[in-house]
Amino acid sequence: MKTNRRILVLGIDGASWNIIDKVIEWGSMPYLKHLLSSGKIKKGYMHSTLPPMTPPAWTSIATGVNPGKHGVYGFHRIIKDRNGFRFYLMRPYDIGYPRIHEMLAMFKLKSIIVNLPLTYPPWETLCKECIIINDWMAPELRIHPIDLEPKFKHYFTKGLEGHVLKSRSESSISMIVDRAYTFAEGVVELMNTIDWNLLFVVFSEPDWIMHFNPNLVSGKRAGKELRVYTAIDDFLRRTYNIVDDVIIVSDHGFTVCNELVNIPYFLKKYGLAEKTFQEVLTVRFSNIEIPSWIIKFLRKHEKVKRIALSLVSRLTRKAKTISIEATTHIIPYSQAKAIMPDAGIIYVAPNYEEEVLSVLEKIPGIQSILVGREVYWGYRISEAPDYVLIPKEPYCIYTKSDKPYINYDTNHHPVGLLGLGGDHIDEVWWKNSWNTWDIVPLTLTLLKLPIPADTDGYYPSNARKYSYYSKWNIAVKMRSIRRLH
């Protein structure tokens, strides 16, 4: 199927309209202001996954299904076996549903995918027609096809340390701002060089700066970090008139928390765990294993962090590639009856559900304790967390501390943003309230392609459907068989 249409999905990690409206008011996004005031962009609200985390939310945005079908519930894959909680960092192989660039490839349409979480290594994609620049969470930055690296790689490696430094220092903010501009320049250069139908690009820098900036999140005047939004605005200005349609989307919003409650601390306090999940977790850089206590030390000492990052960078650059084979850890049930690997999701050892629930009910700051199987649905529901916690305002849920509470900080909020503009927006439906899994059927409709037969997203009753999952699943199994030989 051929189409001349070109769709831009512009991802702004962590953005919400209450923050963007303030940024516009302060004069940092003049082009977006023009598009909104002239009616060229419609504003809607995006409801994130529960809890609102980067990996599951962006995966739902890219697949059109809820985490119960694609299997990404957080940063880690947790499998409860006979002996304990087995876990490792999520990889692209663990995603149980095709993403939109793989769907387009079934119709021989080309996609450029930039910084979409869980895209490393990019050459492992089933999408031969795709250009993929993997995300910042990977151990290294690579491009598929590899022959594009000499020309484009430098645009996307600059400033990657910014996400680790995440501090209020001038040097850290400058690094993140410079990265946003260079990153945008690289995407523009790429889209003007190569033929494509879908450009899906995620700017992570807003999330990085909002994690340490309560003033910005609360709507008070910010400083130099506003230039991150100006970089995105300039990117939008340079691309809006050369694409047919634009979808602006975020994975979640941000909020200021008067108090953050550390759930793992209480699991340990009430005897449900000898150590918290975060205490046993280690970070791997290739063959270098860094204990969690070193990570905590580096977070407090910025100069030492820079030296460490430089050393790790030099060591890992010597290898042509860095292995992402999963480093599997296990926490025996004898050591933990419950774990919280990521903020808001709880996994419970068999037969301890009632005991864990009784402890969770004692912890201040929790509004609701939801059963995982009632939040998610689908093929991968067996790996869903047992409980999903919803905080009570003005509390937020936190995991990275040895204290029960932390005062006044920022955290993710479940409401993000959606904006839609372009030549064909009258051909598609409009609503003010959207879910993450609505984006795939919306994008495919704009490209005049059928929607997934089992999507969880909204679509009109007369929409054409296609079994993307079945075709993709066959390709995945064939690839597995080839690897065995």
C-alpha positions in Angstrom: 0.0 0.0 0.0 1.5 3.3 -1.0 0.8 6.7 0.5 2.5 10.1 0.1 1.4 11.3 3.5 4.0 12.1 6.1 3.0 12.1 9.8 5.1 13.5 12.6 4.5 12.1 16.1 6.3 14.6 18.4 6.8 13.2 21.8 7.5 15.6 24.7 8.4 13.5 27.7 6.7 14.6 30.9 4.8 17.5 29.4 1.3 18.7 30.3 -0.7 21.7 29.2 -0.6 23.4 32.6 3.2 23.6 32.3 3.3 24.3 28.5 0.8 27.1 28.8 3.1 28.8 31.4 6.1 28.3 29.1 4.2 29.9 26.3 3.1 32.8 28.6 6.8 33.3 29.4 7.6 33.6 25.7 9.6 30.4 25.3 7.4 28.7 22.7 6.3 31.4 20.3 5.6 29.1 17.3 3.4 26.7 19.3 1.6 29.8 20.7 0.9 30.8 17.0 -0.4 27.4 16.1 -2.7 27.2 19.1 -4.1 30.8 18.8 -4.8 30.3 15.1 -6.6 27.1 15.7 -4.1 25.0 13.7 -3.4 22.8 16.8 -6.2 21.3 18.9 -5.6 20.7 22.6 -6.5 17.5 24.3 -5.5 15.6 27.5 -3.6 12.4 27.7 -4.3 9.8 30.4 -1.2 7.8 31.1 -0.8 4.2 32.1 -1.1 3.3 35.8 1.2 4.1 37.3 2.5 6.9 35.0 5.9 5.6 34.0 8.0 6.2 30.9 8.5 2.6 29.6 4.9 1.3 29.8 3.4 4.7 28.7 5.6 5.1 25.6 5.1 1.4 24.7 1.3 1.8 24.9 1.6 5.0 22.8 3.6 3.0 20.2 1.5 -0.2 20.2 -2.1 0.9 20.7 -2.6 -1.6 23.6 -2.5 -1.6 27.4 0.4 -3.1 29.3 -1.5 -6.3 29.8 -1.0 -7.0 26.1 2.5 -5.6 25.4 3.9 -6.7 28.8 5.9 -3.6 29.8 4.8 -2.7 33.4 7.9 -0.7 34.4 11.7 -0.5 33.9 12.1 -4.1 35.0 10.6 -7.4 33.9 9.5 -9.3 37.0 8.8 -13.0 36.8 7.6 -14.9 39.8 9.0 -18.5 39.7 9.1 -21.3 42.2 11.9 -19.8 44.3 11.6 -16.1 44.1 11.3 -12.9 42.2 13.4 -13.2 39.0 14.1 -9.8 37.3 16.1 -7.9 34.8 15.9 -4.6 32.9 13.3 -4.6 30.1 14.6 -5.1 26.6 12.9 -4.7 23.2 12.7 -8.5 23.0 10.4 -8.5 26.0 7.7 -6.4 24.3 4.8 -8.7 23.4 3.1 -6.6 20.7 4.2 -4.9 17.4 5.0 -1.2 17.6 3.7 1.2 15.0 6.9 1.3 12.8 6.6 -2.5 12.6 3.0 -2.2 11.5 3.9 0.3 8.8 6.6 -2.0 7.5 3.9 -4.7 6.8 2.7 -2.2 4.1 6.2 -1.3 2.9 6.0 2.2 4.5 9.1 3.8 6.0 9.5 5.1 9.5 12.2 7.1 11.3 12.1 6.3 15.0 14.2 8.5 17.4 14.6 8.0 21.1 11.6 5.8 21.6 12.2 3.8 24.8 13.2 0.1 24.5 14.7 0.3 21.0 18.2 -0.9 21.7 19.8 -2.6 19.8 18.1 -1.0 16.8 19.3 -3.6 14.3 17.2 -6.3 16.1 14.0 -4.8 14.8 11.8 -6.8 12.4 11.3 -3.6 10.4 13.8 -3.5 7.5 12.2 -0.3 6.2 12.9 1.5 9.5 15.6 4.0 10.5 16.0 3.6 14.3 18.1 5.7 16.7 17.8 4.1 20.0 16.8 5.7 23.3 18.9 7.3 26.0 18.3 4.5 28.5 20.4 2.1 26.4 24.1 1.3 27.3 25.2 3.0 24.1 23.8 5.1 21.2 23.5 3.2 17.9 21.7 3.7 14.6 20.0 1.2 12.2 21.1 0.9 9.5 24.6 1.2 10.7 25.9 3.0 7.6 24.1 6.2 8.8 26.2 6.4 12.0 29.2 8.3 10.5 27.0 11.2 9.4 24.4 11.3 12.1 25.6 9.7 15.3 27.3 12.8 16.8 24.0 14.6 16.8 22.5 12.2 19.3 25.4 11.3 21.6 26.0 14.9 22.8 24.8 15.6 26.3 23.6 12.1 27.2 25.2 12.5 30.6 22.6 15.1 31.3 20.0 12.5 32.3 22.4 11.1 35.0 23.5 14.5 36.4 19.9 15.8 36.7 20.8 18.7 39.0 20.1 22.4 39.4 23.7 23.4 38.6 24.3 25.7 35.6 26.6 23.2 34.0 24.0 20.4 34.2 21.3 22.6 32.8 23.5 23.9 30.0 24.4 20.3 29.0 20.7 19.4 28.8 19.8 22.5 26.8 22.7 22.0 24.4 21.6 18.4 23.9 18.0 19.5 23.0 19.2 21.8 20.3 21.8 19.4 18.8 19.3 16.5 19.0 16.7 18.6 17.1 19.2 19.5 14.5 20.1 15.9 13.9 16.4 14.9 13.5 15.8 17.7 11.0 18.9 16.8 9.0 17.8 13.1 9.0 14.2 13.8 7.9 15.5 16.1 5.1 17.9 13.4 3.8 15.8 10.3 3.8 12.4 9.3 2.4 9.8 8.5 5.1 6.1 8.2 6.0 6.3 8.3 9.8 8.6 10.3 12.0 8.3 9.3 15.7 10.6 11.4 17.8 10.7 11.7 21.6 12.4 14.7 23.4 13.3 13.4 26.9 14.9 16.7 28.1 11.7 18.2 29.6 11.4 15.2 31.8 15.0 15.5 32.9 14.7 19.2 33.9 11.3 18.8 35.6 12.6 16.1 37.9 14.7 18.7 39.7 12.7 21.9 39.2 9.6 22.4 41.5 9.5 26.0 40.5 8.9 25.2 36.8 6.3 22.4 37.6 4.4 24.7 40.0 4.2 27.5 37.4 6.8 29.8 38.9 9.2 31.5 36.6 12.1 29.2 35.6 15.5 30.2 34.2 17.9 28.8 31.6 16.1 25.5 31.4 13.2 27.1 29.5 15.5 27.0 26.5 14.8 23.2 26.3 11.2 24.1 25.3 12.5 26.8 22.9 14.5 24.1 21.2 11.4 21.9 20.8 9.4 24.9 19.6 12.1 25.7 17.0 12.0 22.0 15.8 8.2 22.3 15.4 8.6 25.5 13.4 11.0 23.8 11.0 8.9 20.7 10.5 5.2 21.7 10.7 4.9 22.9 7.1 6.8 20.0 5.6 4.6 17.3 7.1 0.9 16.5 6.5 -0.2 16.0 10.0 1.3 16.5 13.5 0.5 14.6 16.7 2.1 16.1 19.8 1.9 13.7 22.7 3.4 13.1 26.2 3.7 10.0 28.3 2.7 11.7 31.5 2.6 15.0 33.3 4.4 16.3 36.4 3.2 17.5 39.8 4.8 19.0 42.9 4.5 16.7 45.9 4.5 18.2 49.4 5.6 14.8 50.6 6.9 11.6 49.0 6.3 8.3 50.7 8.9 5.6 50.4 6.9 2.4 50.1 9.9 0.0 50.0 11.0 1.5 53.4 7.7 0.3 55.0 7.8 -3.1 53.3 11.1 -3.6 55.1 10.0 -2.0 58.3 7.0 -4.4 58.7 9.1 -7.5 58.0 8.0 -8.1 54.4 11.6 -7.7 53.0 15.1 -8.1 54.4 16.3 -5.5 51.9 14.4 -3.3 49.5 14.5 -4.0 45.8 16.6 -0.9 45.3 19.2 -2.1 47.9 19.8 -5.4 46.0 19.7 -3.8 42.5 23.0 -3.2 40.7 23.6 -1.3 37.5 25.6 -2.9 34.7 27.8 -1.1 32.2 29.0 -3.8 29.9 31.2 -5.9 32.2 31.4 -3.3 34.9 29.0 -3.9 37.8 28.3 -0.9 40.0 26.8 -1.5 43.5 23.8 0.7 44.5 25.8 2.4 47.3 28.2 3.8 44.7 25.3 5.1 42.6 23.9 6.9 45.7 27.4 8.4 46.4 27.7 9.6 42.8 24.3 11.3 43.0 25.5 13.5 45.8 28.9 14.5 44.3 28.6 16.1 40.9 32.4 16.4 40.1 32.9 12.8 41.0 29.9 11.9 38.8 31.5 13.6 35.8 34.8 11.7 36.3 32.9 8.4 36.7 30.8 9.0 33.6 33.9 9.9 31.5 35.6 6.7 32.7 32.7 4.5 31.9 32.2 6.2 28.5 35.9 5.6 27.6 35.8 2.0 28.7 32.6 1.2 26.9 33.6 3.0 23.7 36.5 0.5 23.2 34.0 -2.2 22.3 32.2 -2.2 19.0 29.0 -3.0 20.7 27.8 -3.5 24.3 26.0 -6.6 25.2 22.4 -6.2 26.4 22.0 -9.9 27.4 19.8 -9.7 30.5 21.6 -9.8 33.8 19.1 -11.8 35.7 18.8 -11.4 39.4 16.6 -13.2 41.9 15.3 -12.3 45.3 14.2 -15.5 47.1 10.8 -15.5 48.7 12.6 -16.3 52.0 14.1 -12.8 51.8 11.1 -10.8 50.5 7.4 -11.4 50.6 6.8 -8.2 48.5 8.9 -5.9 46.3 8.3 -2.6 44.6 10.7 -2.5 41.6 9.3 0.8 40.3 7.2 3.5 41.9 3.6 2.3 42.4 3.7 -1.4 41.5 3.9 -4.2 44.0 4.7 -7.9 43.4 3.8 -10.3 46.1 5.1 -13.8 46.9 2.5 -16.6 46.5 0.0 -16.8 49.4 1.0 -13.5 51.0 -1.5 -11.2 49.3 -3.6 -10.6 52.5 -0.6 -9.9 54.7 0.9 -7.5 52.2 -2.4 -5.8 51.7 -2.8 -5.3 55.5 0.6 -3.6 55.6 -0.1 -1.3 52.6 -3.4 -0.2 54.2 -1.3 1.1 57.2 0.9 3.4 55.1 -0.2 7.1 55.0 -0.4 8.7 51.6 -2.1 5.9 49.6 -5.5 6.7 48.2 -6.2 3.4 46.5 -4.8 -0.1 46.3 -5.8 -1.6 43.0 -5.5 -5.3 42.0 -3.3 -5.6 38.9 -5.6 -7.9 37.1 -8.3 -5.3 37.4 -6.1 -2.5 36.0 -4.6 -4.4 33.0 -5.9 -7.1 30.6 -4.5 -9.2 27.8 -2.0 -11.9 26.8 0.7 -10.9 29.3 -1.5 -10.4 32.3 0.3 -13.3 34.1 3.3 -10.9 34.6 1.2 -8.0 35.9 2.0 -6.6 39.3 -0.3 -7.8 42.1 -1.1 -4.3 43.3 -1.0 -0.8 41.8 -0.9 2.1 44.2 -2.5 5.4 43.7 -1.2 8.2 45.9 -3.4 10.6 47.9 -2.7 14.3 47.0 -0.4 16.0 48.0 1.6 12.8 48.4 3.6 11.0 45.8 5.2 7.5 45.8 9.0 7.2 45.9 11.5 4.4 46.0 15.0 5.8 46.0 15.7 6.7 49.6 16.5 5.2 52.9 14.0 7.5 54.6 10.3 7.0 55.0 9.4 10.4 53.6 11.0 13.1 51.5 9.7 16.7 51.7 8.7 18.8 48.6 9.9 17.4 45.3 8.4 16.7 41.8 7.1 13.4 40.4 5.0 12.1 37.6 1.3 12.9 37.2 -1.1 10.7 35.3 -2.4 13.4 33.0 -0.2 14.5 30.1 -1.0 16.3 26.8 -2.1 15.7 23.3 -2.1 18.2 20.4 -3.3 17.5 16.8 -2.9 19.6 13.7 -2.4 19.4 10.0 -4.1 18.9 6.7 -6.3 15.9 7.5 -7.5 16.4 11.0 -11.0 16.7 9.8 -10.8 13.1 8.5 -10.3 11.7 12.0 -12.3 11.9 15.2 -11.6 14.3 18.0 -12.1 14.1 21.7 -10.7 16.1 24.7 -9.7 13.1 26.7 -7.3 10.5 25.3 -5.6 7.3 26.5 -2.0 6.3 25.5 -3.3 3.4 23.4 -5.4 5.8 21.2 -2.4 7.1 19.3 -1.8 4.1 17.1 -5.3 3.9 15.6 -5.3 7.7 15.2 -1.9 7.6 13.3 -2.8 4.7 11.2 -6.1 6.4 10.2 -4.2 9.5 9.1 -2.0 7.3 7.0 -5.1 5.5 5.5 -4.1 2.2 7.0 -6.2 -0.4 8.8 -6.1 -0.3 12.6 -5.1 -3.4 14.7 -7.9 -5.8 15.1 -7.3 -6.1 18.9 -6.3 -2.5 19.7 -7.4 -1.0 23.0 -7.6 2.4 21.4 -10.7 4.3 20.3 -11.7 4.0 16.6 -14.9 4.5 14.5 -17.2 1.6 14.0 -16.6 1.5 10.3 -12.8 1.3 10.6 -10.9 -1.3 8.6 -9.0 -3.8 10.7 -5.9 -5.9 10.2 -4.3 -8.7 12.2 -0.9 -7.0 12.8 -0.3 -9.1 16.0 -0.7 -12.4 14.3 1.6 -11.5 11.4 4.2 -10.0 13.8 4.0 -13.0 16.1 4.8 -15.4 13.3 7.8 -13.3 12.3 9.0 -13.3 16.0 8.8 -17.1 16.2 10.6 -17.5 12.9 13.4 -15.3 14.1 13.7 -17.4 17.3 13.9 -20.5 15.3 16.7 -19.1 13.1 18.7 -18.1 16.2 18.6 -21.7 17.4 20.3 -22.9 14.2 
